[in-house]
């Protein structure tokens, strides 16, 4: 399955250590970590940083 430029893509990363995954992937890929807005669920979406 090829992804074309501008396509919406959603991947799930299942990990027992979300904090370490965020610390690794955010600077490596230039992603911004956001709040999912769900106080009872630790689900931090990551997306391309603006710019």
N, C-alpha and C positions, 0 to 999 in steps of 0.2 A: 504494500500500500504506500504510494508516494504522496507526500504532502507538498502542495504547491505554495509558493510565496503568498502570504496573506491568509492562508487557511487557518481556521480555528482548530486548535489541537488541545486535547486534554489528556494528561497522563496522571496516573496515581502512583505514588511512591509509598510502599508499605515498609515501614521501618520501626524498630523498637526505640530508636533514638532520633526523634524528629529534630531536636535542637542541634545535634551534630550534622544532620543532613542539611539543615538550613545554613549552618555556618560554612559548610563545604560548597554547596551548589550556588548559593546567592552570589558570592564574589566570582566564582569560576565562570558562571554563565551570564552574569550581569542581571540577575533576577531580583525583584523586590518581593519581600515577604509581607503579606497583608493579613489582617484579621478577617476571619470568616464571619464575624459578628454572631457567633453562636457561643454564648458564655459557658454552656455545659459540655462543649465538645472542642477538643484540641484538634482543629483542622485548619492549618495555616496555608492558604493558597499562595502560590508563588507565580509571578508573572514577569514578563519583560519589563525592565525599568523604562520609564519614559525617556526619550532622547536618544 
